[in-house]
């Protein structure tokens, strides 16, 4: 039996921020199902948004975040994000983090979609995530934090009183182990890899969301999924992210004839909020047309965007020709495990941070370059909170388990195809009901009670995928409007009268009740 003060599931920026801060006074264990660097944070090409110029103001960052989120954000969370950002960036710089500077040594501040000012810090061009994570990993090595790689969290361990008291894992050799802890943190990212087209790391498939849901945690805003407008597209298959920073430096979206497609769509044109740009590109692709990112006006493209240039070269696209074929793909989950401002979930001793969490900071659509910032700000605060409170050992006995053998499960490839088709960029009641019927044909009450120890990795991925897909589908069906990352062709407009102050959330018992016609709406808390 392994015992720790703090156990963290995940290895992205939020996980590392929690771990570093908590390790000042607690013993910490990080559990990640692949390698430490296999995270969306490491892949992040965008930068970190922070007010670092006298021409900018925190109030503008707050306004931009809420505008992008379509006014459904938690104002408390947004203020904390924007107000703490400059100080957090200065702390990173003081600790040795290398951000791009001009010849005079001044920070280079980039522009991205839906920002009113230049406020994006980058490191080594479009390699910000890589260098940020390397910076944190260097700090982690200086601590006593224990790291378990290639170890998959398969189930949260609950006490008889419902509190979370640990994690059950399986390593790459198939060994099952129980890890007990005073505080369990899920920081395993979103669910991008459940979709056929995605910018996400292959391992980011909603595992942490499923674990929390099965443990009784409340899950919120699962209909709000951001589709990044520009993934490299080769013969109808997406190959990787083309950073929004490329458009921030002047690139424009054009059709096959070279005509700009965003000119008459939004006042910010190619730098409109991501959901608007993604939906516009999708409308062209749905008609069989191609869309390109015209980069001909950007000098020194290979030096400024080495990751994008290498991606294009790998797939036979010459950046010298000035056009990159693009298509939208799943990029970020605004919803997730519902938390308060400290990262506490509805389950005692269970916490969440980063993309896995939902505290309302992003609303219905995330502002560009607020994701790494979210992990830093809220991850650090959660780590500080865990470091300050007493490490309690759970006094209750472990809850007994009654599980069943796995029945028929879908192939993950089929699930990805159906989720993209019916709960992707454009949704409607007919498609969502078809998806719901297909998901529930697998006996979801039974799926929730499957013995997870008896599942192989492929089966476990299918079970987790079914659970998260069910949450997305139910939420998308209930929200009868279009807002941010949720677009319904049968309800194409925002409906403030019904939805502005309401969000959709479920616990496991409530979603099971939804099979009988019940649902859950809650007032948004500012």
Protein Blocks (a to p, Z undefined) as FASTA:
>chain_A
ZZdfbdcedjbfklmmmmmmmmmmpccddddfbdfklcfklmpmbdcdddfbfkbcfklm
mmmmmmmnnopacfklmmmmmmmmmmmmmmmmmnopacdddfkopacddddehiabdcbd
ceehjammmmmmmmmmmmmmmmcbdcdehiacfbdcddfkopafbdcdddfkopacdddd
fbdcddebjallmpfbdcbdfklgolmmmmmmmnopacehklpccddfbdcdeehiafbd
cdfklmmnopacddfkopafklmmpmnlmmgcfklmmmmmmmmmmnopacdddfklpghk
lmmmmmlmmmmmmnopafknopacdddddfbdfbdcdddfkopafbehiacehjlbcehl
nmmadcehklmmmmmmmmmmmmmmmmmpccdddfbdcdddddddddddddfklmmmmmmm
mmmmbccfklmmmmmmmmmmnommlmmmpcfklpcfklmmmmmmmmmmmmmmmmmmmmgc
dehjbccfklmbccfklmmmgccdddfklmmmmmnopacdddddZZ
